């Protein structure tokens, strides 16, 4: 089902960040700047203790909690593309969501959404079959969960087919290909290092619904949520800068389905 990001008071957008992937001292501070978080569930990074800490911080800050499942690939931080049997992917996604749900419930919180990580996210963005498996796993855990997926991707299409609520995600600091996919990290220029360029790209996606691809063409996008990476040297400063710019341009920042 599509989500409309215009409220009675104007344009709205969600700010999300991945948490619990490393003990870098940034995670807790990021929670003051975002409206949703995606917590690593142990397969690519994180631990039960880190999951517990992140959930506690999110509840304290009133930030929507999401599970961030991946392939079983800690060695490569979940960025290695893997060809696994369908039942392994299905059960693995459910296992990770269930672990975070239990930790959240024990603290009086709840998991609202699911955002696949790394290679699992990118492969499902272009592979309809894999996207259907992930969506089925989420739906069978709880049909009220929301899927975060790359704007315009197969993940979003799979959610619509299954009747699962979804949020289309865009990236502040990643380059796009002409087909709307993200440029692979191994490609030169895949990451936008210049903060001003990343800020311009973000505001163009939010306000104009388009992004300039790496070949110079314009690609339509529906910016329901903006992903902010928390592992860069200036992550907090950049997150604050984007938040300030959105506020100045009267774009409301809120989790699309509450917390």
N, C-alpha and C positions, 0 to 999 in steps of 0.2 A: 504494500500500500504506500502511496506517495505521501510525503510529509510536506506541508506548506510552511515555509519559513518566514512568512509575513504575518505579524500579529496586528492587533488593533492599534498598537503604538508604532508600527513600522517594521523595518527589516530586522530579522533575528539570525544569529548564527551561533553554533556551538564551537567551543575551543576544546580540543582534546589533546592529551599527551600520554605517552607510554610510560608506565611506572614500574618499579621493582625489578628493573633489568640490571642495575648495578648500584653499589653503595657509594654514590658520588656526592652525597650531601645536597643534591639539587631537588630531589623528588618532593620532599615536604614543602619546600618553598614554592614549587610550581603549582601546588594545589591552590594557592591564593590567587592564581592568574587564570586558571582554566575552569570549564564547567563540567567536563567529563574526563575520566581517566581510564586507561586500559592497562590492567595489571597482569604482568607476566605470571604464568601459571606453572613454572618450573621446568618446562621442556626445552626452551631455548635460553632461559635465564630465570633468575629468581629462586625463591625457596619458600617453604611454608611460613617461616618467621617473617620474611620480607613481605609476603602476601598479607599476613596479619597486620604488619605495621602500616602498609599502604591503605588497607581497608579502614583502619582506625583513623588515619589522617583524613581520608576522604569523607568519612562520616562526620568528623569534627568540623570540616570545612563546608559540608553540604554539597559535595561534588558527586555527580553520578558515577557509579562504579560499573566498570566493564571488564569482562574476561578477555585475555589476549593470548589465545591458544596458538600453538605452532606445530611444526613437524618436530619429532624427537631428535633434536640436533643442537645440543649445547656447544659442541665443538666449533660449529660454524655460526653460532648465534641465530640459528633458524633460517639462515640465508641460502642454504644448499637445497636446490630443487630435488625432490625425492619422488620416486614412483612407488607408491605403496598400495596394497589392496584396499579396495573401497571400505571393507568392514574395519580395517585398522584405522583409517582416517576418521570414519564415523565414530568409533568407540574412543579414539584418542581425543577428539574434540570434546566429546561428552565428559570424559574423565577430567579434563582440565577445567571445564566450566563447573562441573560438580564440586571440585576441590575448592574453587573460589567461592561458590555459593555457600558451602558449608562454613567456611571461615567468616564470610559476611554475616550469615544468619546468626552465628554464635555471638557476634558483636551487636546485634540488633539492626544490621543493615541488609541490603539486598543488591544483587547483581541485576542491572537494568539492561545492559547490552553486551554484545560480543563483537570483537574486532580481531580477525585472524592476523597473524604476524608474518612478516618476512616473505619467504618463498611460498608459504601456504596462501598468503594473501594475494601475491602477484600471480601465481599460477591459476588460482580460482577466479581472478579478475578476467582471465582470457579463456578459461576452460569451463564450459557450461556444465559438463558432467561433474567435475570436481566441485563447482559452486553448488550444485544440487545436493551433493553429499553433505557439505558443510551446513547448508541451510536445513536439511533434514535432521541433522544431529542437533542443531540448536532448537528447532521447532519441537522435537520429541522430548527435549529436556524441559522446555517451558515455552509454549507458543506466544507468551507475552514478552519474551526477550526480543531485543531489537538488534538487527545486524548493521554494523558499520562496514561499508565497502567502498571501493574506488568509484567515484562518480561515473555513471554511464557504463559500468562494467557488467560482466556476466554475474557477479555476485548480487548486484542490485536486481538484475533480471530474474535470477533464481528466487530471490526473496519475494518478488511480486508474484511469481508463479505459485509459490507455496502459501501466499497470504500472510507472510511474516513482515512485520514492520521493518523498514530499513532507513538508514541515513546515508546520503551520498557524501563521501569524504573527498576533500581536496588537500593538497600539500603546499605549504608556504614556501618550502626551500628545495623542491624537487622540480626538475625539468620534465616537460611532457612531450610525447611523440604526437605525430599528426593524427593517430588513431585514438588519442585520448589516454593511452597507457603511459605509465611512468618510464622515463629513460632509465635503463639499467644502471645501477650504481657503478659498475665497472667501466662505463662509458665516460669519456672526458666531458666535463661540463654538466654531468648529471645532477650535481648538487649546486645550488645557488649559494655562493659564499658571501656575496655582497648583500648586506641587510636591506639596503634601500631597494634593490631589485626584488628581493623576496617580499618586501612590504608592498611594492607596486603590484606584483603578481597577485598577492593575496587580495588586495582591495579590488582589483579588476575582476577576479573570480566572484567575489561576494556581491559587488554592486552591478557588474555588467554581465555576469554569467558566462564568461569566456576566459580562455587562457591562451597565451601565445606559445605555440609549440616550438621545439628546437629548430625546426626548419623555417620558422617565420609565419606559418599558417595559424589561423585562429580556430580553436576548438571549443565548442559549447560545453559548459559544465554547470551542474547544479550544486552549489556550495552549501551543503547542509551543515557540515562540520569541517573545521580547519585543523589539520594535524600539526602540532608543534613538537619538534624533536627536543628531548630534554638532555641529550648526551653531548651537545656541542659545547665549546669553550665559553660561549656567550649566550647559552640557552635562556637563562633567566632574563637577561637584559632584552633579548629579542622578543621573548614572550610578552614582557611588559610593554615593549614598543608596539607590537601588534594590537594588544588590548587597548592601549591608549588611542591608537589610530581609529579603531573600530568605534570606540566611545565618542571620539571627536566627530566622527561622521554619522553619529546617531544610529549605529547598528547595535542592537541589544545582544548581549552575550548570555546564552542560557542553554542548558541541556535540553535537547528536543523532546525528550519523553520523561523529564523529571528525574528525581533521584530518591 
